[in-house]
Amino acid sequence: MTTSTIDPSLLQAFAPTGVLRASINVGNPILAGRNPQTQEPFGVSIDLARELAGRLGVDLKLVVWESAGESVQAATDDIVDIGFFAIDPKRGESVAFTPPYILIEGAYLVADGSPLQSNEEVDKEGTTVTVGKGSAYDLYLSRTLKNASIERAPTSPAVVSYYLEHGHDVAAGVRQQLEADAAKHAGLRLLPSHFMVIRQAMGMNRSRGEAAIRYLSQFVEEMKASGFVAQAMKRHGIQGAAVAPAEAQA
């Protein structure tokens, strides 16, 4: 997978403007964040984007969004070339995904005094669950919760503050984000285990063609097998997530 072996038509599929435009979601701390001083984005997804751009022999442009929904919409609208998304069937209507490179737990947070003790108890009449609008767990819970109601915060990082402000029963989100928020606010706890495993992948608009998504999938598998993803997670201090296992390539 070197630049010299890349077919011009494949390069055109990845970077039709001559630059690789990567959709970056800084609303998920497992994927990316901003440097507090410079506001420059950093993270595992950015390391992967830079590596891919280098292999393609093109410059990289980071297109940064505050939420998963915005990041996915950019790929759906085909105004970016690649992105880093949780695999979901609704998103898959317009975005083709690689195999996952990271597995992330989706968890519930409640007040210490809440009667809820397990994930299975959440889906009851009268229970209100706060989610980040357009996030993977928003899409998942919208399909699976049959009795509880859902309220949507503007972004995933805003879930806990929105939950507290509106007095909801449960906040749902990425475990690491909820743990960080619980440490900032007294009287909050996470329910044991997880309600879903978020399969984080790379993706691109389906219109880019099968050859491009096949190349991107092979790239992801190589990044896992070589230790690149694990090293990036360690470098950025990512804990509580796991490198996804290898998947057979068609």
LOLUM-630592 format. One record per residue: x, y, z of N, C-alpha, C, CB in turn. Coordinates in steps of 0.05 Angstrom, whole numbers, plus 5000, padded with zeros to 4 digits. Atoms other than C-alpha are relative to their C-alpha. Glycine has a CB too. Layout:
  nxx  nyy  nzz caxx cayy cazz  cxx  cyy  czz cbxx cbyy cbzz
    X    Y    Z    X    Y    Z    X    Y    Z    X    Y    Z
...
//
This chain:
  nxx  nyy  nzz caxx cayy cazz  cxx  cyy  czz cbxx cbyy cbzz
 5017 4976 5000 5000 5000 5000 5017 5025 5000 4981 5000 5024
 4983 4977 5003 5050 5052 4977 4989 5018 4978 5029 4992 4994
 5010 4980 5019 5038 5115 4936 5004 4990 4971 5013 5027 5004
 4993 5008 5028 5072 5085 4874 4982 4979 4989 5029 4990 4999
 5018 5021 5009 5022 5028 4871 4971 5008 4998 5003 4976 5019
 5028 4991 5000 4959 5070 4875 4992 5009 4972 4997 5024 5019
 5011 4994 5026 4918 5073 4812 4989 5029 5000 4978 4980 4992
 5010 4973 5001 4902 5144 4789 4970 5003 5005 5006 5012 4973
 5029 4999 4995 4827 5128 4790 4994 4997 5029 4986 4978 4983
 5004 5004 4971 4833 5105 4862 5007 5026 5015 5017 4977 5011
 4992 4975 4988 4869 5169 4881 4979 5021 4995 5027 5010 4988
 5022 4981 5007 4814 5209 4846 4976 4995 5018 4992 4998 4971
 5023 5006 4983 4762 5172 4888 5005 5010 5029 4996 4969 5001
 4994 4991 4973 4798 5190 4953 5003 5030 5002 5025 4987 5009
 4994 4971 4998 4819 5261 4937 4994 5014 4974 5030 5004 5008
 5007 4987 5025 4781 5291 4879 5008 5029 4998 4970 4998 4996
 4991 4972 5000 4802 5361 4900 5031 5002 5001 4988 5015 5023
 4971 5000 4998 4875 5340 4905 5010 5000 5029 5012 5024 4986
 4994 5000 4971 4872 5343 4982 4981 4979 5013 4996 5028 5012
 5017 5018 4985 4846 5289 5029 4986 5015 5023 5017 4976 5012
 5016 4986 4980 4790 5321 5069 4988 4980 5020 4977 5016 4986
 5008 5019 4979 4779 5284 5135 4981 5013 5019 5025 4989 5015
 5020 4990 4981 4716 5294 5176 5007 4991 5028 4972 4989 4992
 4990 5006 4973 4737 5298 5249 4979 5009 5020 5027 5014 5005
 5020 4994 4979 4688 5294 5308 5015 5003 5026 4979 4977 5002
 4987 4996 4974 4717 5326 5370 4981 4997 5023 5013 5028 5001
 5020 5005 4979 4654 5309 5409 5003 4973 5013 4973 5002 4988
 4995 5026 4988 4680 5239 5424 5030 4999 5008 4993 4977 4981
 4972 4999 4991 4744 5240 5467 5017 4976 4992 5001 5003 5030
 4985 5023 5009 4763 5171 5443 5012 5005 4972 4982 4975 4999
 4992 4994 5028 4769 5198 5372 5019 5023 4998 4976 5004 4983
 4985 4976 5004 4795 5268 5378 4992 5021 5021 4996 5012 4972
 5005 4978 4982 4799 5330 5421 5014 5025 4990 5008 4994 5029
 4986 4975 5007 4825 5401 5419 5021 5007 5021 4980 5023 4997
 4980 4990 4982 4889 5427 5449 4989 5025 5015 5027 5007 4985
 5012 4978 4985 4866 5474 5505 5012 5027 4994 5001 4995 5029
 4986 4974 5005 4918 5527 5487 4996 5009 4971 5029 4997 5006
 5000 4993 5028 4918 5524 5411 4974 4995 4985 5023 4986 4986
 5025 5009 5012 4850 5493 5397 5005 4982 4976 4984 5024 4992
 4995 5018 5022 4885 5449 5346 4990 4972 5007 5031 4999 4994
 5010 5027 4994 4853 5380 5340 5022 4980 5002 4980 4992 4979
 4981 5021 4998 4891 5318 5360 4985 4974 5008 5022 5006 5022
 5013 5025 4992 4875 5244 5371 5006 4978 4981 4971 5004 5003
 4995 5024 5016 4875 5174 5343 4990 5004 4972 4986 4976 5014
 5011 4997 5027 4830 5192 5284 5018 5018 4983 4972 5011 5001
 4982 4982 5015 4877 5248 5264 5026 4987 4992 5005 5026 5016
 4976 5015 5006 4937 5203 5268 4995 4981 4976 5010 4983 5024
 5007 5017 5022 4902 5154 5222 4996 5015 4974 4974 4984 5006
 5005 4983 5024 4881 5209 5173 5027 5009 4989 4983 5024 5007
 4974 4991 5010 4953 5234 5169 5015 4977 4987 5017 5011 5024
 4986 5023 5011 4980 5164 5157 4988 4993 4972 4997 4976 5018
 5013 5005 5026 4929 5153 5101 5008 5020 4979 4970 4999 5003
 4993 4979 5019 4943 5220 5068 5029 4996 4991 4997 5027 5013
 4972 5005 5007 5018 5203 5070 5002 4978 4980 5016 4994 5024
 4999 5023 5019 5006 5137 5035 4988 5007 4973 4984 4976 5012
 5011 4991 5025 4963 5170 4983 5017 5021 4986 4972 5011 5004
 4983 4980 5012 5015 5223 4972 4987 5027 4996 5011 4991 4974
 5014 4974 5002 4968 5282 4983 5000 5014 5027 4970 4995 4990
 5002 4984 4975 4960 5338 5034 4974 4993 5014 5001 5030 4994
 5024 5006 4984 4910 5330 5090 4987 5026 5009 5008 4983 5025
 5015 4978 4989 4855 5379 5108 4980 4988 5021 4984 5015 4978
 5018 5009 4979 4819 5368 5175 4975 5018 5000 5014 5001 5027
 5026 4986 4999 4745 5387 5173 4988 4993 5027 4982 4993 4975
 5006 5006 4973 4727 5392 5246 4971 5007 5007 5019 5015 5019
 5028 4997 4991 4657 5383 5276 4999 4995 5030 4982 4981 4985
 5004 5003 4971 4631 5386 5347 4984 4976 5008 4988 5025 5011
 5017 5022 4994 4585 5327 5341 5002 4978 4978 4970 5009 5003
 5000 5023 5019 4579 5258 5308 4980 5005 4978 4994 4974 5015
 5020 4996 5021 4516 5278 5272 5010 5018 4978 4975 5012 5013
 4990 4982 5020 4550 5336 5237 5022 4987 4983 5012 5025 5013
 4979 5014 5014 4610 5293 5219 4990 4980 4980 5019 4986 5020
 5013 5019 5018 4567 5239 5189 4986 5014 4977 4981 4981 5015
 5015 4986 5021 4525 5289 5151 5019 5011 4979 4984 5024 5012
 4980 4990 5020 4588 5317 5118 5007 4978 4981 5025 5010 5015
 4994 5022 5018 4603 5248 5091 4975 4993 4983 5008 4975 5016
 5025 5005 5015 4530 5237 5071 4997 5020 4977 4976 5002 5019
 5002 4979 5020 4532 5304 5033 5024 4999 4981 4998 5027 5013
 4976 5003 5017 4599 5283 5002 5016 5025 4998 4991 4991 4972
 4983 4976 5000 4635 5346 5023 5026 4995 5014 4985 5024 5013
 4975 5009 4990 4690 5307 5057 5006 4973 4986 5000 4996 5032
 4992 5025 5014 4729 5247 5031 5000 4976 5018 5028 5004 4989
 5001 5023 4981 4736 5203 5093 4991 5011 5027 5028 4987 5003
 5008 4992 4973 4712 5204 5165 5003 4976 5019 4972 5010 5001
 4997 5020 4979 4712 5166 5230 4974 4998 5015 5024 5008 5020
 5028 5002 4991 4644 5140 5250 4995 4973 5014 4981 5003 4976
 5010 5025 4989 4609 5089 5292 4982 4986 4979 4984 5005 5027
 5016 5016 5020 4579 5034 5248 4971 4999 5009 5012 4972 4997
 5029 5001 4994 4503 5040 5245 4985 4996 4974 4991 5027 5014
 5014 5005 5025 4453 5014 5194 4988 5024 4987 4979 4980 5005
 5012 4975 5011 4419 5082 5186 5021 5016 4985 4987 5017 5022
 4978 4985 5013 4485 5116 5171 5010 4985 4975 5023 5004 5019
 4990 5017 5022 4503 5057 5125 4984 5003 4975 5000 4972 5009
 5015 4996 5024 4450 5078 5076 5015 5017 4980 4973 5013 5006
 4985 4983 5017 4497 5131 5049 5030 4998 5003 4991 5029 5004
 4972 5002 4993 4564 5117 5082 5009 4971 5000 5006 5013 5027
 4988 5027 4999 4606 5054 5069 5021 4999 5022 5012 4992 4972
 4982 5002 4977 4644 5031 5130 5022 4979 4996 4985 4993 5025
 4979 5021 4998 4710 4994 5140 4993 4982 5024 5028 5013 5004
 5002 5014 4975 4716 4941 5193 5007 5019 5023 5018 4975 5001
 4994 4981 4978 4720 4974 5262 5029 4999 5008 4983 4993 5025
 4973 5000 4990 4787 4995 5290 5001 5003 5030 5016 5023 4987
 5002 4997 4971 4765 5012 5361 4972 4992 5009 5007 5029 5009
 5025 5007 4987 4710 4984 5406 4997 5017 5025 4998 4969 5007
 5006 4982 4978 4678 5033 5455 4974 4992 5014 4999 5030 4990
 5025 5006 4985 4627 5021 5510 4981 5023 5002 5007 4990 5028
 5021 4981 4995 4562 5058 5512 4988 4994 5028 4978 5000 4978
 5008 5005 4972 4540 5067 5585 4978 5020 5008 5024 5003 5019
 5020 4983 4988 4486 5098 5628 5011 5013 5025 4974 4985 5006
 4993 4986 4975 4496 5150 5683 4974 5009 5013 5018 5025 4994
 5023 4992 4984 4446 5164 5739 5009 5015 5025 4982 4976 5007
 4994 4987 4974 4442 5203 5804 5004 4978 5021 4978 5019 5009
 4995 5020 4978 4467 5167 5867 4974 4990 5012 5017 5012 5022
 5025 5007 4988 4396 5168 5893 4980 4986 4982 4987 5023 5012
 5018 5013 5019 4365 5137 5831 4994 4971 5008 5012 5001 4971
 5006 5028 4994 4329 5071 5841 5011 4981 4979 4970 4996 5002
 4990 5017 5021 4359 5045 5776 5027 4988 5008 5003 5016 4974
 4975 5014 4993 4413 4993 5788 5012 4984 4977 4994 4981 5023
 4989 5015 5022 4421 4959 5721 4990 5012 4973 4991 4970 5002
 5007 4990 5027 4417 4974 5646 4972 4991 4993 5020 4991 4979
 5026 5011 5008 4356 4930 5639 4976 5015 5012 4999 4971 5008
 5021 4986 4986 4316 4974 5686 4993 5027 4987 5007 5004 5029
 5003 4973 5011 4323 5037 5643 4975 5002 4983 5024 5007 4984
 5021 4998 5019 4270 5021 5591 4972 4996 5013 5004 4979 4977
 5026 5000 4986 4208 5037 5632 4984 5025 4994 5003 4996 5030
 5017 4976 5003 4149 5084 5624 5007 5020 5021 4970 4992 5002
 4994 4979 4982 4164 5151 5655 5029 5006 5003 4989 4993 5027
 4971 4996 4999 4240 5145 5648 5008 5017 4976 5015 4974 5001
 4990 4983 5022 4274 5200 5607 5030 4997 4998 4992 5030 5005
 4971 5004 5005 4342 5186 5576 5011 5022 4982 5004 4972 4986
 4987 4979 5016 4387 5242 5552 5022 4988 4983 5012 5022 5019
 4980 5009 5018 4430 5228 5491 5011 5024 4984 4989 4978 4980
 4989 4979 5018 4475 5268 5444 4987 4997 4973 5030 4997 4998
 5015 5000 5025 4436 5286 5381 5017 4988 4978 4990 5028 4993
 4987 5011 5023 4455 5243 5322 5023 4981 5006 5010 5021 4983
 4978 5018 4992 4505 5201 5361 4993 4971 4994 5008 5003 5030
 5006 5028 5005 4512 5126 5351 4981 4988 5020 5026 4984 5000
 5018 5011 4979 4478 5112 5417 4972 5013 4998 5012 5005 5028
 5026 4989 5005 4422 5160 5399 4985 4983 4979 5002 5030 4989
 5012 5017 5020 4409 5119 5336 4992 4973 5011 5019 4997 4976
 5004 5026 4989 4415 5054 5374 4976 5000 5019 5025 4989 5014
 5021 4999 4980 4370 5074 5432 4973 5007 4988 5007 5019 5023
 5025 4993 5014 4319 5104 5385 4987 4976 4988 5005 5021 4978
 5011 5025 5011 4311 5035 5355 4992 4980 5022 5021 4987 4982
 5003 5021 4981 4314 4994 5419 4984 5007 5025 5027 4991 5009
 5016 4993 4977 4281 5033 5475 4970 5001 4992 5008 5027 5012
 5029 5002 5007 4206 5016 5473 4982 5016 5019 4992 4971 5000
 5017 4987 4980 4180 5050 5536 5011 5026 5010 4996 4981 5023
 4988 4975 4991 4229 5103 5560 5000 5021 4978 5029 4995 5010
 4999 4978 5020 4230 5171 5525 5028 5010 4998 4980 5022 5008
 4973 4990 5006 4291 5204 5494 4999 5030 4997 5012 4986 4975
 4996 4971 5004 4313 5276 5500 5029 5004 4989 4996 5016 5026
 4974 4997 5014 4371 5301 5457 5014 5026 5007 4996 4998 4970
 4982 4978 4996 4427 5346 5479 5013 5008 4973 5022 4994 5021
 4989 4991 5026 4460 5387 5422 5024 4983 4992 5008 5028 5002
 4977 5015 5007 4525 5347 5426 5005 4979 5023 5025 5018 4997
 4994 5020 4979 4553 5287 5464 5014 5012 5025 5018 4979 4988
 4987 4988 4976 4599 5329 5510 4980 5016 5017 5022 5018 4992
 5020 4985 4985 4536 5368 5531 4979 4983 5013 4987 5020 4981
 5021 5018 4989 4496 5307 5552 4996 5003 5030 5007 4971 4993
 5003 5000 4970 4510 5308 5627 4990 5027 5010 5026 4993 5013
 5010 4974 4991 4500 5383 5635 4971 5004 4992 5017 5023 4988
 5028 4999 5010 4435 5378 5594 4983 4983 5018 4998 4991 4971
 5015 5018 4982 4413 5319 5637 4996 5012 5027 5016 4973 5003
 5003 4987 4974 4426 5357 5701 4982 5024 4999 5028 5008 5011
 5016 4976 5002 4395 5421 5677 4970 4994 4998 5009 5016 4975
 5028 5007 5005 4330 5387 5656 4989 4979 5019 4997 4991 4971
 5010 5019 4980 4326 5337 5713 4991 4974 4988 4977 5013 5014
 5008 5026 5012 4323 5275 5669 5010 4977 5018 5013 4998 4972
 4995 5023 4983 4329 5205 5697 5027 4987 4994 4978 4980 4996
 4976 5015 5009 4388 5177 5656 5015 5016 4979 4992 4972 4989
 4984 4989 5022 4445 5203 5614 5015 4977 4987 5021 5021 5011
 4987 5021 5016 4472 5158 5559 5024 5012 4985 4980 4986 4981
 4977 4991 5015 4540 5163 5526 5023 4981 5000 5008 5027 5010
 4975 5015 4999 4610 5139 5516 5010 4999 5028 5022 5014 4981
 4993 5004 4972 4635 5110 5581 5021 5020 5009 5011 4972 5004
 4978 4983 4992 4699 5152 5583 4990 5029 5005 5022 5000 4980
 5011 4973 4996 4660 5217 5574 4983 5002 5025 4983 5008 4975
 5017 5000 4977 4610 5199 5627 5016 4998 5026 4980 4977 4999
 4982 5003 4977 4665 5178 5676 5013 5027 5006 5021 4979 4996
 4988 4974 4996 4699 5245 5666 4980 5020 5011 5012 5011 4973
 5021 4982 4991 4634 5283 5676 4992 4994 5029 4976 5000 4982
 5007 5009 4973 4617 5242 5738 5020 5010 5021 4996 4970 5002
 4979 4991 4982 4684 5262 5768 4998 5030 5006 5027 4993 4988
 5002 4971 4996 4666 5335 5760 4975 5008 5016 4998 5014 4972
 5025 4994 4987 4596 5331 5790 4995 4979 5022 4977 5000 4980
 5006 5019 4978 4582 5301 5859 4973 4988 4996 5003 5015 5027
 5026 5012 4999 4526 5252 5867 4991 4985 4975 4980 5020 5006
 5006 5015 5025 4530 5215 5800 5015 4974 5000 5007 5017 4975
 4987 5026 5003 4546 5143 5784 4993 4987 4973 4992 4981 5023
 5006 5015 5025 4549 5097 5723 4988 4974 5008 5026 4996 4983
 5011 5027 4996 4507 5035 5719 5021 4980 4991 4973 4997 4984
 4980 5020 5007 4548 4971 5715 4998 4991 4970 4997 4975 5017
 4998 5011 5027 4571 4943 5648 4993 5021 4979 4983 4975 4997
 5006 4982 5022 4548 4973 5581 4973 4991 4987 5022 5000 4979
 5025 5007 5014 4483 4976 5541 5006 4995 4970 4980 5023 5003
 4993 5006 5027 4520 4973 5474 5030 5002 4997 4986 5019 4980
 4972 4996 5008 4589 4966 5443 5001 5015 4974 5015 4972 4998
 4999 4983 5023 4603 5021 5394 5024 4991 4983 5003 5030 5008
 4979 5010 5018 4643 4995 5334 5009 5024 4982 4990 4977 4982
 4990 4976 5013 4685 5054 5311 5016 4993 4975 5017 5017 5019
 4987 5007 5025 4706 5052 5238 5007 5025 4984 4981 4982 4983
 4997 4979 5020 4730 5094 5180 4978 4996 4979 5028 5000 4987
 5021 5002 5020 4681 5109 5125 5002 5022 4979 4973 5001 5013
 5001 4981 5022 4667 5147 5061 4973 4997 4985 5024 4997 4980
 5025 5001 5016 4608 5163 5016 5000 4977 4981 4995 5027 4986
 5001 5024 5017 4585 5102 4978 5006 5006 4971 4973 4987 5002
 4996 4993 5028 4590 5140 4913 5030 4999 4991 4990 5028 4994
 4971 5001 5006 4667 5136 4918 5008 4973 4988 5016 5006 5025
 4995 5025 5014 4663 5064 4894 5012 4978 5018 5019 5005 4978
 4992 5023 4985 4680 4994 4918 5030 4998 5003 4990 4975 4987
 4971 5002 4998 4754 4998 4902 5011 5018 5022 5013 5008 4973
 4991 4982 4979 4763 5058 4948 4994 4989 5028 4987 5028 4996
 5007 5010 4973 4726 5027 5007 5016 4975 5006 4970 4995 5002
 4983 5024 4995 4765 4962 4997 5028 5008 5008 5001 4983 4974
 4973 4990 4992 4831 5000 5000 4999 5011 5028 5009 5023 4980
 5002 4988 4973 4807 5038 5062 4997 4978 5021 4976 5019 5001
 5003 5023 4981 4786 4972 5095 5027 4986 5004 4979 4981 4989
 4974 5012 4997 4854 4942 5081 5019 5017 5016 5012 4994 4972
 4984 4981 4985 4887 5004 5109 4994 4997 5030 4995 5029 4991
 5008 5003 4972 4847 4997 5174 5011 4974 5012 4970 5002 5003
 4991 5026 4990 4864 4923 5181 5030 5001 5004 4993 4978 4980
 4971 4998 4996 4938 4939 5171 5007 5017 5024 5013 5012 4974
 4995 4983 4977 4936 4995 5222 4995 4986 5027 4983 5025 4999
 5005 5016 4976 4907 4947 5273 5022 4979 5004 4973 4986 4999
 4980 5022 4998 4955 4890 5257 5028 5009 5006 5000 4984 4974
 4973 4990 4997 5017 4933 5257 5005 5012 5028 5006 5021 4980
 4998 4987 4974 5002 4962 5326 4997 5030 4999 5027 4993 5012
 5003 4971 5003 4991 5032 5299 4977 5011 5017 4996 5008 4970
 5023 4991 4985 4922 5039 5330 5006 4998 5030 4975 4984 4993
 4994 5004 4971 4945 5011 5398 5020 5021 5009 5011 4972 5005
 4980 4980 4993 5005 5058 5398 4988 5028 5001 5023 4999 4980
 5013 4974 5000 4962 5118 5381 4982 5003 5024 4983 5004 4974
 5016 4999 4976 4914 5101 5437 5017 5005 5025 4984 4974 5003
 4981 4997 4977 4972 5096 5486 5011 5029 5000 5022 4980 4999
 4988 4973 5002 5003 5161 5461 4980 5022 5009 5008 5005 4971
 5021 4980 4993 4937 5199 5471 4986 4994 5027 4980 5002 4978
 5011 5006 4974 4922 5167 5538 4972 4989 5000 5001 5024 5017
 5027 5011 5002 4860 5131 5515 4998 4974 5017 4992 4994 4970
 5004 5024 4984 4835 5081 5567 4971 4992 4999 5008 5006 5030
 5027 5010 5000 4774 5037 5571 4988 4993 4973 4982 5020 5013
 5008 5009 5027 4770 5025 5496 5020 4979 4991 4999 5024 4980
 4983 5022 5009 4799 4966 5458 5004 5001 4970 4988 4973 5009
 4996 5003 5029 4830 4955 5390 4982 4977 4991 5031 4994 4994
 5019 5020 5011 4779 4917 5349 5017 4976 4988 4982 5012 4978
 4986 5023 5012 4799 4846 5328 5001 5001 4970 4988 4974 5010
 4998 5002 5029 4820 4831 5257 4975 4988 4988 5025 4984 4991
 5023 5012 5015 4765 4816 5207 5009 4990 4974 4977 5022 4996
 4993 5013 5025 4770 4771 5147 4993 5019 4977 4986 4973 4996
 5005 4983 5023 4776 4810 5082 4989 4984 4977 5026 5014 4992
 5012 5014 5022 4733 4791 5023 5019 4999 4976 4974 5013 4991
//
